[in-house]
Amino acid sequence: MTALAGDLPHYEEAARALFARDSQRFAQQIRRWPADIRDHLARMVEGAFPPGDES
């Protein structure tokens, strides 16, 4: 995530949400990032969030 989005707005908050396993906050922080980055990150973090915690 750092390599792809480290300079994007809300990166630090998105990283905090990821480590906190908060999918809704993660999705909120990355919502304005380019779609290709969001899509790739979605695949990368698949399984990081608790089951049933859909964004």
mmCIF entry with sequence, helices, sheets and N, C-alpha, C, O atoms, coordinates in Angstrom:
data_MODEL
# 
_entry.id   MODEL 
# 
_entity.id                         1 
_entity.type                       polymer 
_entity.pdbx_number_of_molecules   1 
# 
_entity_poly.entity_id                      1 
_entity_poly.type                           'polypeptide(L)' 
_entity_poly.nstd_linkage                   no 
_entity_poly.nstd_monomer                   no 
_entity_poly.pdbx_seq_one_letter_code       MTALAGDLPHYEEAARALFARDSQRFAQQIRRWPADIRDHLARMVEGAFPPGDES 
_entity_poly.pdbx_seq_one_letter_code_can   MTALAGDLPHYEEAARALFARDSQRFAQQIRRWPADIRDHLARMVEGAFPPGDES 
_entity_poly.pdbx_strand_id                 A 
# 
loop_
_entity_poly_seq.entity_id 
_entity_poly_seq.num 
_entity_poly_seq.mon_id 
_entity_poly_seq.hetero 
1 1  MET n 
1 2  THR n 
1 3  ALA n 
1 4  LEU n 
1 5  ALA n 
1 6  GLY n 
1 7  ASP n 
1 8  LEU n 
1 9  PRO n 
1 10 HIS n 
1 11 TYR n 
1 12 GLU n 
1 13 GLU n 
1 14 ALA n 
1 15 ALA n 
1 16 ARG n 
1 17 ALA n 
1 18 LEU n 
1 19 PHE n 
1 20 ALA n 
1 21 ARG n 
1 22 ASP n 
1 23 SER n 
1 24 GLN n 
1 25 ARG n 
1 26 PHE n 
1 27 ALA n 
1 28 GLN n 
1 29 GLN n 
1 30 ILE n 
1 31 ARG n 
1 32 ARG n 
1 33 TRP n 
1 34 PRO n 
1 35 ALA n 
1 36 ASP n 
1 37 ILE n 
1 38 ARG n 
1 39 ASP n 
1 40 HIS n 
1 41 LEU n 
1 42 ALA n 
1 43 ARG n 
1 44 MET n 
1 45 VAL n 
1 46 GLU n 
1 47 GLY n 
1 48 ALA n 
1 49 PHE n 
1 50 PRO n 
1 51 PRO n 
1 52 GLY n 
1 53 ASP n 
1 54 GLU n 
1 55 SER n 
# 
_struct_asym.id          A 
_struct_asym.entity_id   1 
# 
loop_
_struct_conf.conf_type_id 
_struct_conf.id 
_struct_conf.pdbx_PDB_helix_id 
_struct_conf.beg_label_comp_id 
_struct_conf.beg_label_asym_id 
_struct_conf.beg_label_seq_id 
_struct_conf.pdbx_beg_PDB_ins_code 
_struct_conf.end_label_comp_id 
_struct_conf.end_label_asym_id 
_struct_conf.end_label_seq_id 
_struct_conf.pdbx_end_PDB_ins_code 
_struct_conf.beg_auth_comp_id 
_struct_conf.beg_auth_asym_id 
_struct_conf.beg_auth_seq_id 
_struct_conf.end_auth_comp_id 
_struct_conf.end_auth_asym_id 
_struct_conf.end_auth_seq_id 
_struct_conf.pdbx_PDB_helix_class 
_struct_conf.details 
_struct_conf.pdbx_PDB_helix_length 
HELX_P HELX_P1 AA1 THR A 2  ? ALA A 5  ? THR A 2  ALA A 5  1 ? 4  
HELX_P HELX_P2 AA2 TYR A 11 ? PHE A 19 ? TYR A 11 PHE A 19 1 ? 9  
HELX_P HELX_P3 AA3 SER A 23 ? ILE A 30 ? SER A 23 ILE A 30 1 ? 8  
HELX_P HELX_P4 AA4 ALA A 35 ? MET A 44 ? ALA A 35 MET A 44 1 ? 10 
# 
_struct_conf_type.id          HELX_P 
_struct_conf_type.criteria    ? 
_struct_conf_type.reference   ? 
# 
loop_
_atom_site.group_PDB 
_atom_site.id 
_atom_site.type_symbol 
_atom_site.label_atom_id 
_atom_site.label_alt_id 
_atom_site.label_comp_id 
_atom_site.label_asym_id 
_atom_site.label_entity_id 
_atom_site.label_seq_id 
_atom_site.pdbx_PDB_ins_code 
_atom_site.Cartn_x 
_atom_site.Cartn_y 
_atom_site.Cartn_z 
_atom_site.occupancy 
_atom_site.B_iso_or_equiv 
_atom_site.pdbx_formal_charge 
_atom_site.auth_seq_id 
_atom_site.auth_comp_id 
_atom_site.auth_asym_id 
_atom_site.auth_atom_id 
_atom_site.pdbx_PDB_model_num 
ATOM 1   N N  . MET A 1 1  ? 0.836   -1.175  0.000   1.00 0.00 ? 1  MET A N  1 
ATOM 2   C CA . MET A 1 1  ? 0.000   0.000   0.000   1.00 0.00 ? 1  MET A CA 1 
ATOM 3   C C  . MET A 1 1  ? 0.884   1.243   0.000   1.00 0.00 ? 1  MET A C  1 
ATOM 4   O O  . MET A 1 1  ? 0.566   2.223   -0.674  1.00 0.00 ? 1  MET A O  1 
ATOM 5   N N  . THR A 1 2  ? 1.966   1.220   0.728   1.00 0.00 ? 2  THR A N  1 
ATOM 6   C CA . THR A 1 2  ? 2.852   2.380   0.782   1.00 0.00 ? 2  THR A CA 1 
ATOM 7   C C  . THR A 1 2  ? 3.415   2.711   -0.596  1.00 0.00 ? 2  THR A C  1 
ATOM 8   O O  . THR A 1 2  ? 3.462   3.879   -0.984  1.00 0.00 ? 2  THR A O  1 
ATOM 9   N N  . ALA A 1 3  ? 3.840   1.692   -1.334  1.00 0.00 ? 3  ALA A N  1 
ATOM 10  C CA . ALA A 1 3  ? 4.420   1.924   -2.652  1.00 0.00 ? 3  ALA A CA 1 
ATOM 11  C C  . ALA A 1 3  ? 3.407   2.514   -3.625  1.00 0.00 ? 3  ALA A C  1 
ATOM 12  O O  . ALA A 1 3  ? 3.756   3.345   -4.462  1.00 0.00 ? 3  ALA A O  1 
ATOM 13  N N  . LEU A 1 4  ? 2.162   2.087   -3.515  1.00 0.00 ? 4  LEU A N  1 
ATOM 14  C CA . LEU A 1 4  ? 1.130   2.548   -4.445  1.00 0.00 ? 4  LEU A CA 1 
ATOM 15  C C  . LEU A 1 4  ? 0.497   3.868   -4.027  1.00 0.00 ? 4  LEU A C  1 
ATOM 16  O O  . LEU A 1 4  ? 0.163   4.694   -4.877  1.00 0.00 ? 4  LEU A O  1 
ATOM 17  N N  . ALA A 1 5  ? 0.334   4.069   -2.741  1.00 0.00 ? 5  ALA A N  1 
ATOM 18  C CA . ALA A 1 5  ? -0.512  5.174   -2.286  1.00 0.00 ? 5  ALA A CA 1 
ATOM 19  C C  . ALA A 1 5  ? 0.091   6.019   -1.172  1.00 0.00 ? 5  ALA A C  1 
ATOM 20  O O  . ALA A 1 5  ? -0.602  6.847   -0.580  1.00 0.00 ? 5  ALA A O  1 
ATOM 21  N N  . GLY A 1 6  ? 1.345   5.826   -0.887  1.00 0.00 ? 6  GLY A N  1 
ATOM 22  C CA . GLY A 1 6  ? 1.965   6.532   0.230   1.00 0.00 ? 6  GLY A CA 1 
ATOM 23  C C  . GLY A 1 6  ? 1.869   8.041   0.183   1.00 0.00 ? 6  GLY A C  1 
ATOM 24  O O  . GLY A 1 6  ? 1.901   8.698   1.223   1.00 0.00 ? 6  GLY A O  1 
ATOM 25  N N  . ASP A 1 7  ? 1.752   8.602   -1.015  1.00 0.00 ? 7  ASP A N  1 
ATOM 26  C CA . ASP A 1 7  ? 1.661   10.061  -1.166  1.00 0.00 ? 7  ASP A CA 1 
ATOM 27  C C  . ASP A 1 7  ? 0.231   10.558  -1.347  1.00 0.00 ? 7  ASP A C  1 
ATOM 28  O O  . ASP A 1 7  ? 0.008   11.761  -1.485  1.00 0.00 ? 7  ASP A O  1 
ATOM 29  N N  . LEU A 1 8  ? -0.729  9.655   -1.349  1.00 0.00 ? 8  LEU A N  1 
ATOM 30  C CA . LEU A 1 8  ? -2.121  10.063  -1.572  1.00 0.00 ? 8  LEU A CA 1 
ATOM 31  C C  . LEU A 1 8  ? -2.752  10.602  -0.292  1.00 0.00 ? 8  LEU A C  1 
ATOM 32  O O  . LEU A 1 8  ? -2.327  10.264  0.812   1.00 0.00 ? 8  LEU A O  1 
ATOM 33  N N  . PRO A 1 9  ? -3.779  11.451  -0.453  1.00 0.00 ? 9  PRO A N  1 
ATOM 34  C CA . PRO A 1 9  ? -4.471  11.994  0.715   1.00 0.00 ? 9  PRO A CA 1 
ATOM 35  C C  . PRO A 1 9  ? -5.064  10.870  1.572   1.00 0.00 ? 9  PRO A C  1 
ATOM 36  O O  . PRO A 1 9  ? -5.570  9.878   1.048   1.00 0.00 ? 9  PRO A O  1 
ATOM 37  N N  . HIS A 1 10 ? -4.996  11.035  2.852   1.00 0.00 ? 10 HIS A N  1 
ATOM 38  C CA . HIS A 1 10 ? -5.589  10.129  3.830   1.00 0.00 ? 10 HIS A CA 1 
ATOM 39  C C  . HIS A 1 10 ? -4.876  8.778   3.916   1.00 0.00 ? 10 HIS A C  1 
ATOM 40  O O  . HIS A 1 10 ? -5.416  7.821   4.469   1.00 0.00 ? 10 HIS A O  1 
ATOM 41  N N  . TYR A 1 11 ? -3.662  8.707   3.365   1.00 0.00 ? 11 TYR A N  1 
ATOM 42  C CA . TYR A 1 11 ? -2.936  7.437   3.411   1.00 0.00 ? 11 TYR A CA 1 
ATOM 43  C C  . TYR A 1 11 ? -2.740  6.945   4.851   1.00 0.00 ? 11 TYR A C  1 
ATOM 44  O O  . TYR A 1 11 ? -2.998  5.781   5.156   1.00 0.00 ? 11 TYR A O  1 
ATOM 45  N N  . GLU A 1 12 ? -2.287  7.831   5.719   1.00 0.00 ? 12 GLU A N  1 
ATOM 46  C CA . GLU A 1 12 ? -2.007  7.409   7.095   1.00 0.00 ? 12 GLU A CA 1 
ATOM 47  C C  . GLU A 1 12 ? -3.268  6.925   7.799   1.00 0.00 ? 12 GLU A C  1 
ATOM 48  O O  . GLU A 1 12 ? -3.232  5.934   8.530   1.00 0.00 ? 12 GLU A O  1 
ATOM 49  N N  . GLU A 1 13 ? -4.369  7.610   7.586   1.00 0.00 ? 13 GLU A N  1 
ATOM 50  C CA . GLU A 1 13 ? -5.629  7.173   8.197   1.00 0.00 ? 13 GLU A CA 1 
ATOM 51  C C  . GLU A 1 13 ? -6.091  5.843   7.614   1.00 0.00 ? 13 GLU A C  1 
ATOM 52  O O  . GLU A 1 13 ? -6.636  5.004   8.331   1.00 0.00 ? 13 GLU A O  1 
ATOM 53  N N  . ALA A 1 14 ? -5.877  5.651   6.321   1.00 0.00 ? 14 ALA A N  1 
ATOM 54  C CA . ALA A 1 14 ? -6.238  4.372   5.696   1.00 0.00 ? 14 ALA A CA 1 
ATOM 55  C C  . ALA A 1 14 ? -5.395  3.244   6.281   1.00 0.00 ? 14 ALA A C  1 
ATOM 56  O O  . ALA A 1 14 ? -5.907  2.155   6.541   1.00 0.00 ? 14 ALA A O  1 
ATOM 57  N N  . ALA A 1 15 ? -4.115  3.499   6.486   1.00 0.00 ? 15 ALA A N  1 
ATOM 58  C CA . ALA A 1 15 ? -3.241  2.487   7.078   1.00 0.00 ? 15 ALA A CA 1 
ATOM 59  C C  . ALA A 1 15 ? -3.680  2.163   8.506   1.00 0.00 ? 15 ALA A C  1 
ATOM 60  O O  . ALA A 1 15 ? -3.694  0.999   8.907   1.00 0.00 ? 15 ALA A O  1 
ATOM 61  N N  . ARG A 1 16 ? -4.031  3.178   9.254   1.00 0.00 ? 16 ARG A N  1 
ATOM 62  C CA . ARG A 1 16 ? -4.520  2.940   10.624  1.00 0.00 ? 16 ARG A CA 1 
ATOM 63  C C  . ARG A 1 16 ? -5.789  2.097   10.610  1.00 0.00 ? 16 ARG A C  1 
ATOM 64  O O  . ARG A 1 16 ? -5.942  1.183   11.420  1.00 0.00 ? 16 ARG A O  1 
ATOM 65  N N  . ALA A 1 17 ? -6.693  2.405   9.691   1.00 0.00 ? 17 ALA A N  1 
ATOM 66  C CA . ALA A 1 17 ? -7.943  1.645   9.589   1.00 0.00 ? 17 ALA A CA 1 
ATOM 67  C C  . ALA A 1 17 ? -7.660  0.195   9.201   1.00 0.00 ? 17 ALA A C  1 
ATOM 68  O O  . ALA A 1 17 ? -8.304  -0.722  9.709   1.00 0.00 ? 17 ALA A O  1 
ATOM 69  N N  . LEU A 1 18 ? -6.715  -0.008  8.318   1.00 0.00 ? 18 LEU A N  1 
ATOM 70  C CA . LEU A 1 18 ? -6.352  -1.363  7.913   1.00 0.00 ? 18 LEU A CA 1 
ATOM 71  C C  . LEU A 1 18 ? -5.825  -2.155  9.104   1.00 0.00 ? 18 LEU A C  1 
ATOM 72  O O  . LEU A 1 18 ? -6.252  -3.286  9.337   1.00 0.00 ? 18 LEU A O  1 
ATOM 73  N N  . PHE A 1 19 ? -4.911  -1.573  9.850   1.00 0.00 ? 19 PHE A N  1 
ATOM 74  C CA . PHE A 1 19 ? -4.347  -2.271  11.004  1.00 0.00 ? 19 PHE A CA 1 
ATOM 75  C C  . PHE A 1 19 ? -5.371  -2.463  12.115  1.00 0.00 ? 19 PHE A C  1 
ATOM 76  O O  . PHE A 1 19 ? -5.270  -3.400  12.907  1.00 0.00 ? 19 PHE A O  1 
ATOM 77  N N  . ALA A 1 20 ? -6.365  -1.565  12.172  1.00 0.00 ? 20 ALA A N  1 
ATOM 78  C CA . ALA A 1 20 ? -7.435  -1.695  13.163  1.00 0.00 ? 20 ALA A CA 1 
ATOM 79  C C  . ALA A 1 20 ? -8.526  -2.661  12.680  1.00 0.00 ? 20 ALA A C  1 
ATOM 80  O O  . ALA A 1 20 ? -9.467  -2.965  13.412  1.00 0.00 ? 20 ALA A O  1 
ATOM 81  N N  . ARG A 1 21 ? -8.386  -3.131  11.451  1.00 0.00 ? 21 ARG A N  1 
ATOM 82  C CA . ARG A 1 21 ? -9.359  -4.040  10.833  1.00 0.00 ? 21 ARG A CA 1 
ATOM 83  C C  . ARG A 1 21 ? -10.746 -3.407  10.753  1.00 0.00 ? 21 ARG A C  1 
ATOM 84  O O  . ARG A 1 21 ? -11.761 -4.059  10.997  1.00 0.00 ? 21 ARG A O  1 
ATOM 85  N N  . ASP A 1 22 ? -10.763 -2.122  10.407  1.00 0.00 ? 22 ASP A N  1 
ATOM 86  C CA . ASP A 1 22 ? -11.995 -1.346  10.286  1.00 0.00 ? 22 ASP A CA 1 
ATOM 87  C C  . ASP A 1 22 ? -12.261 -1.093  8.801   1.00 0.00 ? 22 ASP A C  1 
ATOM 88  O O  . ASP A 1 22 ? -11.786 -0.108  8.236   1.00 0.00 ? 22 ASP A O  1 
ATOM 89  N N  . SER A 1 23 ? -13.016 -1.980  8.184   1.00 0.00 ? 23 SER A N  1 
ATOM 90  C CA . SER A 1 23 ? -13.219 -1.896  6.738   1.00 0.00 ? 23 SER A CA 1 
ATOM 91  C C  . SER A 1 23 ? -13.988 -0.649  6.313   1.00 0.00 ? 23 SER A C  1 
ATOM 92  O O  . SER A 1 23 ? -13.713 -0.085  5.255   1.00 0.00 ? 23 SER A O  1 
ATOM 93  N N  . GLN A 1 24 ? -14.931 -0.222  7.112   1.00 0.00 ? 24 GLN A N  1 
ATOM 94  C CA . GLN A 1 24 ? -15.708 0.963   6.740   1.00 0.00 ? 24 GLN A CA 1 
ATOM 95  C C  . GLN A 1 24 ? -14.836 2.213   6.745   1.00 0.00 ? 24 GLN A C  1 
ATOM 96  O O  . GLN A 1 24 ? -14.913 3.032   5.829   1.00 0.00 ? 24 GLN A O  1 
ATOM 97  N N  . ARG A 1 25 ? -14.013 2.358   7.769   1.00 0.00 ? 25 ARG A N  1 
ATOM 98  C CA . ARG A 1 25 ? -13.122 3.521   7.835   1.00 0.00 ? 25 ARG A CA 1 
ATOM 99  C C  . ARG A 1 25 ? -12.072 3.446   6.724   1.00 0.00 ? 25 ARG A C  1 
ATOM 100 O O  . ARG A 1 25 ? -11.717 4.467   6.136   1.00 0.00 ? 25 ARG A O  1 
ATOM 101 N N  . PHE A 1 26 ? -11.578 2.246   6.437   1.00 0.00 ? 26 PHE A N  1 
ATOM 102 C CA . PHE A 1 26 ? -10.617 2.068   5.353   1.00 0.00 ? 26 PHE A CA 1 
ATOM 103 C C  . PHE A 1 26 ? -11.232 2.521   4.027   1.00 0.00 ? 26 PHE A C  1 
ATOM 104 O O  . PHE A 1 26 ? -10.628 3.299   3.289   1.00 0.00 ? 26 PHE A O  1 
ATOM 105 N N  . ALA A 1 27 ? -12.422 2.034   3.736   1.00 0.00 ? 27 ALA A N  1 
ATOM 106 C CA . ALA A 1 27 ? -13.105 2.395   2.486   1.00 0.00 ? 27 ALA A CA 1 
ATOM 107 C C  . ALA A 1 27 ? -13.352 3.902   2.403   1.00 0.00 ? 27 ALA A C  1 
ATOM 108 O O  . ALA A 1 27 ? -13.225 4.497   1.333   1.00 0.00 ? 27 ALA A O  1 
ATOM 109 N N  . GLN A 1 28 ? -13.698 4.501   3.511   1.00 0.00 ? 28 GLN A N  1 
ATOM 110 C CA . GLN A 1 28 ? -13.954 5.947   3.533   1.00 0.00 ? 28 GLN A CA 1 
ATOM 111 C C  . GLN A 1 28 ? -12.671 6.724   3.203   1.00 0.00 ? 28 GLN A C  1 
ATOM 112 O O  . GLN A 1 28 ? -12.712 7.711   2.467   1.00 0.00 ? 28 GLN A O  1 
ATOM 113 N N  . GLN A 1 29 ? -11.545 6.279   3.744   1.00 0.00 ? 29 GLN A N  1 
ATOM 114 C CA . GLN A 1 29 ? -10.295 7.001   3.536   1.00 0.00 ? 29 GLN A CA 1 
ATOM 115 C C  . GLN A 1 29 ? -9.765  6.874   2.110   1.00 0.00 ? 29 GLN A C  1 
ATOM 116 O O  . GLN A 1 29 ? -9.087  7.779   1.624   1.00 0.00 ? 29 GLN A O  1 
ATOM 117 N N  . ILE A 1 30 ? -10.061 5.768   1.436   1.00 0.00 ? 30 ILE A N  1 
ATOM 118 C CA . ILE A 1 30 ? -9.520  5.567   0.083   1.00 0.00 ? 30 ILE A CA 1 
ATOM 119 C C  . ILE A 1 30 ? -10.538 5.870   -1.017  1.00 0.00 ? 30 ILE A C  1 
ATOM 120 O O  . ILE A 1 30 ? -10.230 5.679   -2.193  1.00 0.00 ? 30 ILE A O  1 
ATOM 121 N N  . ARG A 1 31 ? -11.715 6.326   -0.679  1.00 0.00 ? 31 ARG A N  1 
ATOM 122 C CA . ARG A 1 31 ? -12.791 6.473   -1.665  1.00 0.00 ? 31 ARG A CA 1 
ATOM 123 C C  . ARG A 1 31 ? -12.450 7.425   -2.808  1.00 0.00 ? 31 ARG A C  1 
ATOM 124 O O  . ARG A 1 31 ? -12.999 7.272   -3.900  1.00 0.00 ? 31 ARG A O  1 
ATOM 125 N N  . ARG A 1 32 ? -11.580 8.385   -2.604  1.00 0.00 ? 32 ARG A N  1 
ATOM 126 C CA . ARG A 1 32 ? -11.246 9.342   -3.664  1.00 0.00 ? 32 ARG A CA 1 
ATOM 127 C C  . ARG A 1 32 ? -9.925  9.017   -4.357  1.00 0.00 ? 32 ARG A C  1 
ATOM 128 O O  . ARG A 1 32 ? -9.457  9.790   -5.193  1.00 0.00 ? 32 ARG A O  1 
ATOM 129 N N  . TRP A 1 33 ? -9.331  7.899   -4.021  1.00 0.00 ? 33 TRP A N  1 
ATOM 130 C CA . TRP A 1 33 ? -8.108  7.480   -4.701  1.00 0.00 ? 33 TRP A CA 1 
ATOM 131 C C  . TRP A 1 33 ? -8.464  6.981   -6.089  1.00 0.00 ? 33 TRP A C  1 
ATOM 132 O O  . TRP A 1 33 ? -9.615  6.620   -6.334  1.00 0.00 ? 33 TRP A O  1 
ATOM 133 N N  . PRO A 1 34 ? -7.504  6.954   -7.002  1.00 0.00 ? 34 PRO A N  1 
ATOM 134 C CA . PRO A 1 34 ? -7.788  6.431   -8.348  1.00 0.00 ? 34 PRO A CA 1 
ATOM 135 C C  . PRO A 1 34 ? -8.358  5.009   -8.277  1.00 0.00 ? 34 PRO A C  1 
ATOM 136 O O  . PRO A 1 34 ? -7.933  4.200   -7.451  1.00 0.00 ? 34 PRO A O  1 
ATOM 137 N N  . ALA A 1 35 ? -9.306  4.722   -9.138  1.00 0.00 ? 35 ALA A N  1 
ATOM 138 C CA . ALA A 1 35 ? -10.016 3.443   -9.111  1.00 0.00 ? 35 ALA A CA 1 
ATOM 139 C C  . ALA A 1 35 ? -9.075  2.253   -9.243  1.00 0.00 ? 35 ALA A C  1 
ATOM 140 O O  . ALA A 1 35 ? -9.279  1.234   -8.584  1.00 0.00 ? 35 ALA A O  1 
ATOM 141 N N  . ASP A 1 36 ? -8.046  2.363   -10.084 1.00 0.00 ? 36 ASP A N  1 
ATOM 142 C CA . ASP A 1 36 ? -7.148  1.218   -10.252 1.00 0.00 ? 36 ASP A CA 1 
ATOM 143 C C  . ASP A 1 36 ? -6.394  0.904   -8.970  1.00 0.00 ? 36 ASP A C  1 
ATOM 144 O O  . ASP A 1 36 ? -6.148  -0.264  -8.668  1.00 0.00 ? 36 ASP A O  1 
ATOM 145 N N  . ILE A 1 37 ? -6.030  1.919   -8.221  1.00 0.00 ? 37 ILE A N  1 
ATOM 146 C CA . ILE A 1 37 ? -5.344  1.704   -6.937  1.00 0.00 ? 37 ILE A CA 1 
ATOM 147 C C  . ILE A 1 37 ? -6.318  1.112   -5.924  1.00 0.00 ? 37 ILE A C  1 
ATOM 148 O O  . ILE A 1 37 ? -5.982  0.156   -5.224  1.00 0.00 ? 37 ILE A O  1 
ATOM 149 N N  . ARG A 1 38 ? -7.530  1.678   -5.842  1.00 0.00 ? 38 ARG A N  1 
ATOM 150 C CA . ARG A 1 38 ? -8.541  1.131   -4.925  1.00 0.00 ? 38 ARG A CA 1 
ATOM 151 C C  . ARG A 1 38 ? -8.819  -0.338  -5.222  1.00 0.00 ? 38 ARG A C  1 
ATOM 152 O O  . ARG A 1 38 ? -8.888  -1.154  -4.303  1.00 0.00 ? 38 ARG A O  1 
ATOM 153 N N  . ASP A 1 39 ? -8.979  -0.677  -6.500  1.00 0.00 ? 39 ASP A N  1 
ATOM 154 C CA . ASP A 1 39 ? -9.275  -2.059  -6.873  1.00 0.00 ? 39 ASP A CA 1 
ATOM 155 C C  . ASP A 1 39 ? -8.130  -2.997  -6.510  1.00 0.00 ? 39 ASP A C  1 
ATOM 156 O O  . ASP A 1 39 ? -8.352  -4.096  -6.003  1.00 0.00 ? 39 ASP A O  1 
ATOM 157 N N  . HIS A 1 40 ? -6.922  -2.559  -6.771  1.00 0.00 ? 40 HIS A N  1 
ATOM 158 C CA . HIS A 1 40 ? -5.763  -3.395  -6.448  1.00 0.00 ? 40 HIS A CA 1 
ATOM 159 C C  . HIS A 1 40 ? -5.645  -3.585  -4.931  1.00 0.00 ? 40 HIS A C  1 
ATOM 160 O O  . HIS A 1 40 ? -5.381  -4.691  -4.460  1.00 0.00 ? 40 HIS A O  1 
ATOM 161 N N  . LEU A 1 41 ? -5.838  -2.519  -4.184  1.00 0.00 ? 41 LEU A N  1 
ATOM 162 C CA . LEU A 1 41 ? -5.776  -2.630  -2.724  1.00 0.00 ? 41 LEU A CA 1 
ATOM 163 C C  . LEU A 1 41 ? -6.868  -3.541  -2.190  1.00 0.00 ? 41 LEU A C  1 
ATOM 164 O O  . LEU A 1 41 ? -6.646  -4.287  -1.236  1.00 0.00 ? 41 LEU A O  1 
ATOM 165 N N  . ALA A 1 42 ? -8.032  -3.485  -2.792  1.00 0.00 ? 42 ALA A N  1 
ATOM 166 C CA . ALA A 1 42 ? -9.129  -4.358  -2.354  1.00 0.00 ? 42 ALA A CA 1 
ATOM 167 C C  . ALA A 1 42 ? -8.713  -5.819  -2.459  1.00 0.00 ? 42 ALA A C  1 
ATOM 168 O O  . ALA A 1 42 ? -9.019  -6.624  -1.580  1.00 0.00 ? 42 ALA A O  1 
ATOM 169 N N  . ARG A 1 43 ? -8.017  -6.156  -3.535  1.00 0.00 ? 43 ARG A N  1 
ATOM 170 C CA . ARG A 1 43 ? -7.532  -7.538  -3.687  1.00 0.00 ? 43 ARG A CA 1 
ATOM 171 C C  . ARG A 1 43 ? -6.423  -7.841  -2.678  1.00 0.00 ? 43 ARG A C  1 
ATOM 172 O O  . ARG A 1 43 ? -6.360  -8.942  -2.131  1.00 0.00 ? 43 ARG A O  1 
ATOM 173 N N  . MET A 1 44 ? -5.554  -6.866  -2.436  1.00 0.00 ? 44 MET A N  1 
ATOM 174 C CA . MET A 1 44 ? -4.436  -7.082  -1.519  1.00 0.00 ? 44 MET A CA 1 
ATOM 175 C C  . MET A 1 44 ? -4.892  -7.278  -0.070  1.00 0.00 ? 44 MET A C  1 
ATOM 176 O O  . MET A 1 44 ? -4.314  -8.086  0.657   1.00 0.00 ? 44 MET A O  1 
ATOM 177 N N  . VAL A 1 45 ? -5.913  -6.552  0.344   1.00 0.00 ? 45 VAL A N  1 
ATOM 178 C CA . VAL A 1 45 ? -6.334  -6.609  1.746   1.00 0.00 ? 45 VAL A CA 1 
ATOM 179 C C  . VAL A 1 45 ? -7.461  -7.609  1.979   1.00 0.00 ? 45 VAL A C  1 
ATOM 180 O O  . VAL A 1 45 ? -7.966  -7.738  3.094   1.00 0.00 ? 45 VAL A O  1 
ATOM 181 N N  . GLU A 1 46 ? -7.851  -8.315  0.920   1.00 0.00 ? 46 GLU A N  1 
ATOM 182 C CA . GLU A 1 46 ? -8.892  -9.319  1.062   1.00 0.00 ? 46 GLU A CA 1 
ATOM 183 C C  . GLU A 1 46 ? -8.505  -10.270 2.197   1.00 0.00 ? 46 GLU A C  1 
ATOM 184 O O  . GLU A 1 46 ? -7.386  -10.783 2.222   1.00 0.00 ? 46 GLU A O  1 
ATOM 185 N N  . GLY A 1 47 ? -9.395  -10.497 3.103   1.00 0.00 ? 47 GLY A N  1 
ATOM 186 C CA . GLY A 1 47 ? -9.118  -11.372 4.229   1.00 0.00 ? 47 GLY A CA 1 
ATOM 187 C C  . GLY A 1 47 ? -8.574  -10.640 5.452   1.00 0.00 ? 47 GLY A C  1 
ATOM 188 O O  . GLY A 1 47 ? -8.447  -11.239 6.520   1.00 0.00 ? 47 GLY A O  1 
ATOM 189 N N  . ALA A 1 48 ? -8.253  -9.358  5.314   1.00 0.00 ? 48 ALA A N  1 
ATOM 190 C CA . ALA A 1 48 ? -7.736  -8.600  6.455   1.00 0.00 ? 48 ALA A CA 1 
ATOM 191 C C  . ALA A 1 48 ? -8.839  -8.181  7.407   1.00 0.00 ? 48 ALA A C  1 
ATOM 192 O O  . ALA A 1 48 ? -8.599  -7.936  8.589   1.00 0.00 ? 48 ALA A O  1 
ATOM 193 N N  . PHE A 1 49 ? -10.059 -8.101  6.873   1.00 0.00 ? 49 PHE A N  1 
ATOM 194 C CA . PHE A 1 49 ? -11.174 -7.650  7.689   1.00 0.00 ? 49 PHE A CA 1 
ATOM 195 C C  . PHE A 1 49 ? -12.002 -8.836  8.147   1.00 0.00 ? 49 PHE A C  1 
ATOM 196 O O  . PHE A 1 49 ? -12.073 -9.850  7.452   1.00 0.00 ? 49 PHE A O  1 
ATOM 197 N N  . PRO A 1 50 ? -12.624 -8.720  9.306   1.00 0.00 ? 50 PRO A N  1 
ATOM 198 C CA . PRO A 1 50 ? -13.439 -9.828  9.825   1.00 0.00 ? 50 PRO A CA 1 
ATOM 199 C C  . PRO A 1 50 ? -14.536 -10.231 8.847   1.00 0.00 ? 50 PRO A C  1 
ATOM 200 O O  . PRO A 1 50 ? -15.057 -9.376  8.131   1.00 0.00 ? 50 PRO A O  1 
ATOM 201 N N  . PRO A 1 51 ? -14.899 -11.511 8.797   1.00 0.00 ? 51 PRO A N  1 
ATOM 202 C CA . PRO A 1 51 ? -15.986 -11.969 7.922   1.00 0.00 ? 51 PRO A CA 1 
ATOM 203 C C  . PRO A 1 51 ? -17.275 -11.196 8.199   1.00 0.00 ? 51 PRO A C  1 
ATOM 204 O O  . PRO A 1 51 ? -17.617 -10.924 9.350   1.00 0.00 ? 51 PRO A O  1 
ATOM 205 N N  . GLY A 1 52 ? -17.977 -10.850 7.133   1.00 0.00 ? 52 GLY A N  1 
ATOM 206 C CA . GLY A 1 52 ? -19.236 -10.121 7.273   1.00 0.00 ? 52 GLY A CA 1 
ATOM 207 C C  . GLY A 1 52 ? -19.067 -8.628  7.445   1.00 0.00 ? 52 GLY A C  1 
ATOM 208 O O  . GLY A 1 52 ? -20.055 -7.903  7.564   1.00 0.00 ? 52 GLY A O  1 
ATOM 209 N N  . ASP A 1 53 ? -17.830 -8.155  7.461   1.00 0.00 ? 53 ASP A N  1 
ATOM 210 C CA . ASP A 1 53 ? -17.559 -6.723  7.630   1.00 0.00 ? 53 ASP A CA 1 
ATOM 211 C C  . ASP A 1 53 ? -17.356 -6.106  6.256   1.00 0.00 ? 53 ASP A C  1 
ATOM 212 O O  . ASP A 1 53 ? -16.250 -5.692  5.911   1.00 0.00 ? 53 ASP A O  1 
ATOM 213 N N  . GLU A 1 54 ? -18.416 -6.048  5.483   1.00 0.00 ? 54 GLU A N  1 
ATOM 214 C CA . GLU A 1 54 ? -18.346 -5.546  4.112   1.00 0.00 ? 54 GLU A CA 1 
ATOM 215 C C  . GLU A 1 54 ? -18.377 -4.034  4.098   1.00 0.00 ? 54 GLU A C  1 
ATOM 216 O O  . GLU A 1 54 ? -19.113 -3.419  4.870   1.00 0.00 ? 54 GLU A O  1 
ATOM 217 N N  . SER A 1 55 ? -17.578 -3.423  3.218   1.00 0.00 ? 55 SER A N  1 
ATOM 218 C CA . SER A 1 55 ? -17.557 -1.956  3.069   1.00 0.00 ? 55 SER A CA 1 
ATOM 219 C C  . SER A 1 55 ? -18.555 -1.522  2.036   1.00 0.00 ? 55 SER A C  1 
ATOM 220 O O  . SER A 1 55 ? -18.687 -0.328  1.768   1.00 0.00 ? 55 SER A O  1 
# 
